[in-house]
């Protein structure tokens, strides 16, 4: 279990540092529609406001894909689900995010 924690710590630290950097968001009014602020990650109306996507992977089954822009961030997480306990935990985790909004 200690060896697993030794490989997990750098992975989680890399995600933490990256999120600290990309979550420095700014107000960015739309350059297409007056008086509108649109999340650039979703609408992709201004290519200069989009930043390079980042993938941080521990292995093929555990990775984090981060799509930053000036005024929004999209985060996709793939979590290993190798047994029934991990599958149940992932469902609870996903359910939390579905209801947290």
Order of alpha helices (4+ residues) and beta strands (2+ residues): alpha-alpha-beta-beta-beta-alpha
